[in-house]
Amino acid sequence: MVIHASLPYDEQVFLWTPEGGFGFYDIGDIVENERAAHAVSFDPKTLRVRTHRVSDHIRNPTKRIFRVTLESGREVLVTRDHNLFTLDERGGVARLPSEDAEGELVMVPDRLPEPHAPDTELDLVDLFGDDEDIVVYAADGLGDVDWSHVPTGSRRHYEQRGSAPLPAVGASKTPEDATVAFKQSDTKLPRHFEVTPEFGWVLGFYIAEGYGRRKQLVVNNRNDAHLDRFASFFESRGVSISEHVREDGIRDVTVCSALWSKLVRTLCGSGSEKNIPECAWNWSTDVLERLYEGLIDGDGSRRDSRDSLFTNNDALADRAMYLGARLGLVNSTYSRDRSYHIEPSDVDWEGTQHVVDFAEESHKRGQSVPIPTELLSGYRKRAEWTMAEAAEEMGYRSASSISNVENAEWNGVKRETLERFRDAYRDAGVDTARLDHILDGHVRFERVETVEETDRVEPTYDLEVQPNGRVIENFIGGKGGVFLSNTAGIVDPGYHGQITLELSNLGTAPVALSPGMRVSQLVFTEMKNPAERPYGVERGSKYQDQEGPQASRIGADPEFAAARAEAEAEMDAEDAKADAEDAKADAEADTDADAGADRTDETGGS
């Protein structure tokens, strides 16, 4: 959902960073450390979703936290005094106070962007870090090795084999063509391990149906085809497999390899906390499609209209919804209290089961749209149709079918109905660019189920997303992936200077401002004690004693210089290409909005 809000420290947001690419981060960590990042955001004019540079980091006052929950199971923790986003009568982006939002349709992402250059391999040396169980080998030698913590007898053993413990070598000194192994094991893998679609399926199946031990991976299932596929992946790589069939028909497949167990457990976890790897969001779509397939094959079901994943792990349900969005699938989740006997483990289990549903098109979730009444009536007038004529062109029996939509007799309209309107008006020569954005953009709409007060009262955080002055002002976070809009700025204790007032129009029609009109407010919060780190030179503050309006100066921060210049340049080049495409779409939207503003007061049938 799209929210004008502040978030608590530990609420996770989905961002792109130069160090880690796409991934999940605590918003408090991003703000407190002013980390460079690109937000995954929708453009208010085109409703396309892609990355936009975070232009500032905002610390907000301590406030009560509320939980906003949608019918799809998405939820986010925010402050109550901000807005959800919906559509206005002209099809523009409109704010909706959260306290008034229950039962209303608000924005959610329809899809997430792919990485510009997907990662095709894993650097196992970086992945394993300083793990003392890992040994590295190099045919041409390992160079300067720190043997200070390695016993003398062990050192001779390593040197005879052309190897050394990973911590003694370090990632920066390990040759690129090195191989890695688990200590006291002969199985080796190249430092740069290829990420293939089949590896993605193996990980998905393991997450859904397996568990890990120090030197083993175990999966169990009744489906022989799936188990054979899992075993074949490892057997083809020279790994020993053991199998056991129980009296009840459950078949266990055990991968007997400490190294492979270490790799899979490092990526996905080993027990009830297993989840989609954090680095997976930078993999290609074909790999993620196979990972999704493995999840459903492992612990899911397939029907004609949808797939379902079953899990006792709330965190996996959350990430699975993000995975669905990344693959362009409509998704929703719900939970239920269950108790049953787990046959593979021969234990009785009682707790909460989470179900995540996926569909290419759903007749229930994400199919309703707030009605842009004036946009639709403007299209009809440009087609020079009466309501009766419009009804006839669209195949409806009476003009009331058109009147009911234009007068918003219902709280929302089906997407297929809007497509029917669009097709008719487009065939009549009407420019339907804005309706195209609504129907073909990267957002959907879902109803707010509840807005509930929590017992949390704490500092809140926000991100400003206005790259190069563009009004984007949203990012993705929360359970299942929801759009969050940044709030007004904060004047920090110790600041001296003029305050920059920023105004933006997220709609598609102009808004007239006249002298004396109230356009902003200042809210004062009394501090009980002096600030421990007041704004100013000692803190490295960039806007002290400013005069007149100032654009963001975050680019002057030292961490933006050499270390991240290459990654930023690549991302900015892609942004520039997308900006050019957006500029063309913006021009179409502006033309559509100008025509929509020329409307009459007709609301009845003809």
Secondary structure, DSSP 8 states (H G I E B T S, - for coil): --EE--EETT-EEEEEETTTEEEEEEHHHHHHTT---EEEEE-TTT--EEEEE--EEEEEEEEEEEEEEETTS-EEEEETTSEEEEE-TTS-EEEEEGGG-BT-EEEEES-----SS---EEEHHHHHTT-TTEEEE-TT---S---TTS-HHHHHHHHHTTEEEHHHH-GGGS-TT-EEEETT---EEESEEE--HHHHHHHHHHHHHEEE-SSEEEEEES-HHHHHHHHHHHHTTT-EEEEEE-TTS-EEEEEE-HHHHHHHHHHH-SSTT----GGGGGS-HHHHHHHHHHHHHHHEEE-SS-EEEEES-HHHHHHHHHHHHHTT-EEEEEEEEEEEEETTTTEEEEEEEEEEEEESS-SSTT-EE---HHHHHHHHHHTT--HHHHHHHHT-SSTHHHHHHHTT-SS-EEHHHHHHHHHHHHHTT---HHHHHHHHSSEEEEEEEEEEEEEEEEEEEEEE--GGG----EEEETBTTEEEE-------TT--B---------SSS-----TT-----------SS--SS-SSGGGT-S-TTB-S-----GGGSGGGSHHHHHHHHHHHHHHHHHHHHHHHHHHHHHHHHHHHHS-----S--
